[in-house]
Amino acid sequence: MNSNSRKLVFFIVLVALAWFAYIYMIKPANAAITQQRSQINTKIAKLAELEKLSFAADDAGRQLAKLSDAVQFFRDKLPPESEIHKVLESITLIAQKQGLNCDDITALKSKVCNGYIEQPLKMELNGSFQAFYQFLIEIEKLQRIINIGELELKKDINDASKINSSMTISIFFSN
């Protein structure tokens, strides 16, 4: 066999070897790599989704903690119903401290709501406007939830520097 035909046979064997290597080794390896890449991408997507859900769960936990703190804050401002006399005493002491005369305090019908009780009180006070104004400021500073629903101010007929007030104060209690 001459040198050119040997080279041709050797070249054909090399091309056939490369072709068989591609068909039986490289092509299956590339298919396996593509499949593994798609699995990895799927797992990365699931991991990103899990991370979002984890963040949402953490955020929900923080929101729940904030809400429970808010509920506790308002529960602290709602005394038990048995302490109505203490709240009423503090209101009358504030009125006396400001120099107001408390003519009448009448308990109206209480309203039972979801989780709390509203006890409205009708109060009649008289004194100077400045004292009444300071009374309202002090009531606002109390550590209890109190609502002034109705307020009526009138000048005193006998003394122009005095006022007569009639108001409905609602005190809230835990149920």
N, C-alpha and C positions, 0 to 999 in steps of 0.2 A: 504494500500500500504506500502510496506516495505521501509526501508531506502535506500537500494541500487537502487530500481526502481525509487524512488523519485529523487535520485541523478542523475540517468540516464536521466530522463525526464527533470530535471533542466539543465543538461549539453546540451541536444539536443535543448532546448529552447534558451539557451545562444548562441550556435553555429548558430542556425537559425537566431537569432537576429543580430549577427555579420555579417552573410552572407547578410541579407537584408540591413543592414546598409552599407555594402560595395557596393552592387549593386545599391542602390537607393540614396546614399549620397556621399560616398567617390569617387566612379568611376566617376560620373558627375563633382564633384569638381576638380578632377585631370585633366579631359578633359578640363574644363574651364581654369585651371591654365596653361596647356600646350598651349592652344590657346592664352591666354593673353601673355605668354612668347614669342611666335612666333610673335605676333603683336608688342611687345616691341622691339624685335630684328630687325624687319623690320623698325620700327621708328628710332632706333639707327643707322641703315645703312643709312637711308635717311638723318638723321641729320649729319652724317659724310660726306655724299656727299654734302649736303648743305654747310657745313663748308668749304669743299674744294673749292666749287664754290664761296663762299663768299671771301675766301682768294685770289682766282684767280681774282675776280672782284676788290678787293682792290689793288692787284698787277697791274692789268691793269690800274686802276686809277693812280697809282704812275707812271707807264710807260708813260701814256698819259701826266701827268704833266711834266715829264722829257722831253718828246718830244716837248711839247709846249714851255718849257723854251729854248730848243735848237733852235726851230724855231724863237723865239723872239730874241735870241742871234744873229742869223745870219741876222735877219731883221734889228737889230741895226747896224750891220756892212754894210748893204746895204743902202746907202743914197738914197734919191729920185733923179730922173734924173735931176731935176732942180739944184742940188748941184754939178754938174760936174765941174763947174768953181772953187769951193772951193777945191775939191780934186786935181784938176790940179794945182791950186795955191800952195797947200801944197807940192806937189811933186817938183815944180820948186823952192820953197823956200828952201827945203831940199838940192836940187842940188846947189843952190847959197851958202847956209850956208857951204857946204863942199868944196866950191871953184871950182866947176865944171862950165864950160861954156856950156850953152844949145844952140846949134846951130840951131836946128830945132825940132819942135813938130808938127806932122801931125796927125789929127784924121782920122782913117780908118773907114770903114763901120761898123756900130754897128750891133750886132746880138741880136735879140729878142728871148729869150728862155722862158721856162715855169716859170713864176714868177719873172724873172729878165732880165736885159738888160746888155750885155757885150759891153763895148766901148773900142776897142783897140786904142792905141796911139803909133805912131812911134816916138821915141825920139833919137836924136843924141847929145851925150855929149862928152866933152873932158876935160882932166885934169889928175891929178896924179892917179895912181892905188889906193893908200891908200884913197884918197878922194872918188873915185868911190866905193871902198869897203865899206866905211862908209855910203855912199849914199844908197847902197843896204841894209845895216843893218837898217838904219832909215826908209826906205820904208817898211821893214818887220815889224817894230814896229807900223806902222800906224793902226788906229782902223777901217780900211776899208779892204774889201777883194780886194786884188790886186794880179794879176798874171803876172809874166814876162815870156812871151812865147818864144821869140827869143832874143838872146843876142850874139852880135859879138864884140869882142875886138881886136883892132889893135894898134901896136906901132905907135906913131906919127913919121913921116919921119923926120921932122925938129928937134924934141926934144925927145931924147930916154927916158927921165923920164916921159913923158906924154903918155896917151893912147887916142885913139878915140874909142868911143863905139856907137853902133847902137843897139837899142832894141825895142821890142814891149811890151808895158805894157798894160794889160787889166784891166780896172776898172769896177766893177760890181755895178749896180744900181737896186733898186726895181722897179718893173713894175707898 
